[in-house]
Amino acid sequence: MAVAEDPSGEGVAPAAVTPADPAAPAPLGVVRTPTGNAEVDARLERLADADHLPADGHIEVYEDVHRGLREALTALDARPAPAPMPSYNNRS
């Protein structure tokens, strides 16, 4: 790391920090709003793992999240349907 003279004369101060490598992985800062479904929310949080991977590593995360979301939707479809609401429209 390069150093520059400290104007106070009390030693040396770090020189201007060079910008990070623009090709390095960086978070996108996408806000994920909770859905209220813990399983779905956990899968969506997994997307943050892609923030720290190079682009060629994103596909594995995306496929894992997609698989998990499909499983969650399939589980919802497999649930028994709720009982129908009683009809109070009893006209004689």
Buried (B, 14 or more C-beta within 10 A) or exposed (E): EEEEEEEEEEEEEEEEEEEEEEEEEEEEEEEEEEEEEEBBBEBBEBBEBBBEEEEEEBEEBEEBBEEBBEEBEEEEEEEEEEEEEEEEEEEE
